Amino acid sequence: MVASSVVKLVMRAAVIPLLLAMAACSGEAEPVAEPALDDIPVLVDMTNASMPMDAYGLSKEYGQLQSRARHLLIADCMQRFGLDFDMPDFADDWASGPGALSRQYGIWDAESAALYGYKTPPGIGDGGEAESQVWTDDEELVLYGSDDPSATYAGERIPTGGCGVEANERLLEGAPSQARQNNDLDLPQQLSGKAYFLMESDSRVIDVWAQWSGCMSEAGYDYADWREPNEDPQFHTEVAGEVEIATAVADVECKHAVNQLGVMYAVNVAYEERLIDENAEALSEVAAWIAESAERYEDIVAGG
């Protein structure tokens, strides 16, 4: 038996280009003119916050649907080889917890901070039992494929790349060939990541981070920006202690006091809107395919 973690599954089989990491957006960026802001909302709750890029297919519901469709396609493929394979379904991870922006700007909920500090509340994206998934050598062979293109199992040729790749190819049917060749099927996700990266280096965001730091200093905590408490080694424990909880509560109070959430959100939105304008044609093409693919995924799930 070979133990295989969720990370291994995602990296080797389950991820398709639509959900690739945003590696192309990393690295040192050239100076970019800061976009104008019409209004900066006062935000203390990010549960229902939405972003302009959401209109191009990056919804939690789409991710959940795609995950379930992939799960069923892989299971069907494995059954062709006589393998009763129960693959982890990541759809519940997509569906759990508040909106996608829930912690993108750090903790903000005072009640959660008072109970869990910087820890993620129970039941939000914890992945259930997927971490302990164990597969046999035969299951791994059929799931991931073989270096030998003529390899067979139970008298049937194993798909190139295994059942994981076969499922991904089904999910990508009808994708624009140019977009697929250029790895642009995850363009909304790439641009969303780039907008966030630009937001973090915007002078207005840096200024509000400094205000937050000053507020924390007055409360007795020495942190340069809001990310540092999350990385504080003393808080790397299973359960939040008194110091962590007190720090987290002060963190939330200071975020609200300087409207850090509102500033970060407004700037993030402005960069997304700019990138949408600059990539309108490509985004429209990908969005049309995403809408079509959602219908196919619904059919796959309904037939499963």
N, C-alpha and C positions, 0 to 999 in steps of 0.2 A: 504494500500500500504506500502511496506517495501522498504526503500532505501537501495541499495546495491552497494558498491563501487567496483572499479576494484580490489583493494587489496583483498576484501572479495571473489570476484569471483575466483581470482587466487588461493588463499589459500584453498578454499573449493571445487572447482570443476575443474578448467581448467588445472591445472598443472599435468603433468604425470611425472613419474620418470626420463625421459630423461632430464627434465628441472628443477630438484630439486635444491634447494640451496646447496651450497657447505659447509654445516655444518661440514661434516666429515673432512674437510681440515683445520678447524679453531683450535685454541688452541696453546699451546706452542710447538714449534718444537724442535727436537733434533738437535745439531750442524751438519751441512752438509758441506762437502768439496766444495769449490767454483769451478765451471767448468772453464776450460780455454776458452779464447775468441780468435778467429782467427782475426777478424776485428771488429772495432767499426765504424759503418757508421755515417756520419754527417747527422742528420735529423732535419728538421725544419717543416715538414709537415707529419702528420700521416694518411692522408686520405686513401691512398692505401696500408698501411702497412698490412702485413699478418703474421700469426704465424704458426709454424710447426703443431700445433694441429688442424689447419683448415682442414687438409687432412682427419680428422676422423669424419667429419660430422658437425662441429660447424660453418657452414656457415650461413650468414644472410638469404640466399635464402632458405635453409632448414627450418630454423625457421619460415620464412614467409609461406612456403608451409604447414608446420605442423599446424600452427595457422589457416589457412583457412580451412584445412581439419577438424580440431576439431570444428570450428564454424559451418560448414555444418552438421556434424554428430549430434551435439547437437540440432541444429534447426530441423533436420529430426525427431529425437527422440521426441522432444516436440510436433511436429505436429501430431504424432501418438495419442497424448492425446487431440487433438483438440485445442492446444495452438499455436497461431500465434506469435511466439516468436522471437524478433529481438535482438539477443545476440551481444554484442560488439565484433568486429573483431580486434584482436591485430596485424594482419599482417602488417598494415601500420606502426605500431611502429617499427617492425623489419626492414622495408624497408627504413624508413626515416633517413635522416642525413648521414654523411660520415661513413667510415668503423667502425668496432667494436672497434678498438683501438683509435677512434677519441679523446676521453678525458680520456683514461685510465691512461695516464701519466700527466694529467693536461692540462690546456689550452695551446695552442701553436700558434694559428692564430692571428696575430697582428691586422688584420682588424676586426675580431670578437671582440677582446678585446677592441678595440677603440670604438666600437658601443655598446657592451653589457656587458663589464666588465667580471665578472665571471658567468653571467647568460647564460643559454643555448639559442642560437639564436632561434627565432620563427620558428615553423614548424618542429623542430627536436625532435621526440619522446615525443610530448606533449600529446598524447593519445586522442586528439579530444574531443568528447562528452562522452567518456566512463565513466568518473568520476560521471556523473549525472544519470547513468542508474537506472531506477526504475522498480521493478517487483512486481506483485501481490503475495499474499500468495500462491495461486494455482501454479503459475509459480515457486516459490521457492521450493514448495513441490516436484514438478516433477523434477526440475533441481537438487536438492540436495538429494532427497530421504527422507525416513522416518525411524524412529527408529523401526517401526513395519515392519518386512520383508514381511508381507502379505498385506500391504497397497495398495489400488487401487485408481485410479482417472479415471473418465469417463468410468468405467467398466473394466479397464485394470490395471494389476498389475504394480506398479512402480518399475523400476529396482533397485536393491540394490545399494545404493549410488546415485541414480538418473541418469538423462541423462548425467550428467557430467562424472560420472564413466563409464557408458556404452560407451561413446565416447572414453574415454581413453583406455578402453579394446580393442576397435577396432583399435586404433592407435598402440597398443602394440602387435598386432597379429604377431606371428612368431618370437617374440623376444627370444633369447637364454634363456632357463629356468634357467640355473645357474647364468647367468648375471642378469636376472630379480630378482631372489631370493636374490642375494647379493647386489641389487640396483646398479649394475655396468652399467646400460644402459646410465647413465650420466657420465660414466668414463672420457670421453674426457673433459667434463666441470669440473669435480672434479680435474683432473690433471692440467688443465689450471689454475684453482684457486690456486692450490698448488705451481705451478711454479711462479705465481705472488707474492705469499706470500714469497717464498724463495728469489725472486729478491729484494724485499723491504729490506731484512736484509743482503744483499750482501755488502761486504766492498766497492766495486767499486761504487755501487749505493749510499751508505751512503756518500762516498767521494764527488761525484758530487753534491749531495744535499747540502753538506757543501759549495761547491763552489758557488752554486746558492744562498745560504743564504748570503755569503759574497758579491756577486754582488748586491743583493737587499739592503744590508746594505749600500753600497756605494751610492745607489740611494735614500737612506733615509727611507728604510722600514725595520722593525725588525721582521723577520720571520725565525724560525729555519729550516723549510723545506717547500716544495712547497704546501703541503696540508693545511697549516695554513690559508692562505688568503681565501680559499674556506669556511673555518669554522668561519671566522671573523664575529662576530655579527653585526658589523656596515654595512656589505654588505647584510644583510638579508632583503632586500627591494624588492618591485615589479619591480622597474626600477633602473638601475645602475646610481649612481651619479658620480660627477666629481672625488671624491677621489677613488672610486672603479675602475673607468676606468683608472685613472692614475696608480694605483697599478697593475692592470691587464696588462697594456701595458709594464710596467717595468718588470713584471713577465715573460712575453713572451720574451722580449729582453734578460733577464738573462738566461732563458732556452737555447736560441739559442747561447748565448755567451759561455756557458760552455758545450754545446752539451749534455744537460741532456736527451733529448729524445733519442739520439743515444745510450748513455750508458745504459739507462734503457731498451731500446728495445733489445740491444745485449745480455744483461745479462738475460733478460726474455726468449729470444729465446734459450739460452744455457741451461737453466733449463728445458724448455719444451722438448728439444731434449734428454736430459738425462732421463726424465721421460718416454718418448716414448720408448726409448731403454729398460728401466726396465719393461715396461708393454706391450711389443710388442704383445704378443699372445692375451691377453685380449682385447687390442685395435683393433686388426685385426678382432676379432669375432664381436665386437660391430659395427665396421665400415661396415662390410659386411651386418649386419642387417639394419643399417642406409641407405645404398644404396638401399636395397630391399624395405624398408619402404617408401622411397622417391617415388618410382614408384607407390606404392599403394596410397599414398597421392595425387599424380597427377591424378590417376583414380578417386578418391573421388571428387576432385575439378572439374575435367572435367564433372563428372556426376551431379554436383550440379547446 
